[in-house]
């Protein structure tokens, strides 16, 4: 069985995490909505597959890896697709946000039926032989 992980978004950290997951055999999805040409290139080089929000909602796990100021906006953007999706992935907010923002994100995700995890990333992006 292959696990499907969606990474929002394919910046330096998200692409690096996605690359390690893809190398380990995961099917790694991402969204390029509103992303730069550089982000699209990083995503392709890392083995991430660009898909729609509806396809992201069918992943096993969704990792939100964005600048902290955008964390709740990502949850709001994905909430309709997560609500409509038949699969209910684990939604993990991996951003350095305040406790108040975590509660706000959890409140956005709760009605979707998805489980919510507050996580965090410490350190720089992983490399294939550095995790």
Residue pairs with C-beta under 8 A, 6 or more apart in sequence:
2 25
2 26
2 27
3 26
3 27
3 60
3 61
4 26
4 27
4 28
4 29
4 58
4 59
4 60
4 61
5 18
5 21
5 26
5 27
5 28
5 29
5 59
5 60
5 61
5 62
5 63
6 28
6 29
6 30
6 31
6 51
6 56
6 59
6 61
6 62
6 63
6 89
7 14
7 15
7 17
7 18
7 21
7 28
7 29
7 30
7 48
7 63
7 65
8 14
8 30
8 31
8 56
8 62
8 63
8 64
8 65
8 66
8 74
8 78
9 30
9 31
9 35
9 39
9 65
9 66
9 74
10 18
10 30
10 32
10 35
10 39
10 40
10 42
10 43
10 46
10 48
11 39
11 42
11 65
11 66
12 42
12 125
13 65
13 121
13 125
14 30
14 63
14 65
14 66
15 39
15 42
15 43
15 45
15 46
15 48
15 125
16 46
16 125
16 126
16 127
17 63
17 65
17 125
17 126
18 28
18 30
18 43
18 46
18 47
18 48
19 45
19 46
19 47
19 48
19 128
20 126
20 127
20 128
20 131
21 28
22 28
22 46
22 47
22 48
23 47
23 128
27 49
28 46
28 47
28 48
28 49
29 48
29 49
29 50
29 51
29 55
29 56
29 59
30 43
30 48
30 49
30 50
30 51
31 50
31 51
31 52
31 53
31 56
32 39
32 40
32 43
32 50
33 53
33 77
35 43
40 50
43 50
52 81
53 77
53 78
53 80
53 81
54 81
54 84
54 85
56 62
56 78
56 81
57 78
57 81
57 82
57 84
57 85
57 87
57 89
58 85
58 86
58 87
58 89
59 87
59 89
60 87
60 89
60 90
61 89
61 90
61 92
62 78
62 82
62 89
62 90
62 91
62 92
62 114
63 92
63 94
63 119
64 71
64 74
64 75
64 91
64 92
64 93
64 94
64 95
64 105
65 94
65 95
65 121
66 74
66 95
67 95
68 95
68 96
68 97
68 101
71 93
71 95
71 97
71 101
71 105
72 97
72 101
72 104
72 105
72 108
75 91
75 93
75 105
75 108
75 109
76 108
78 91
79 108
79 109
79 111
79 112
82 88
82 89
82 91
82 109
82 112
82 113
82 114
83 111
83 112
83 113
88 112
88 113
88 114
88 115
89 114
90 114
90 115
90 116
90 117
91 109
91 112
91 114
91 115
91 116
91 117
92 116
92 117
92 118
92 119
93 102
93 105
93 116
93 117
93 118
93 119
94 119
94 120
94 121
95 120
95 121
96 120
96 121
97 105
102 118
105 116
105 118
106 116
106 118
109 116
110 116
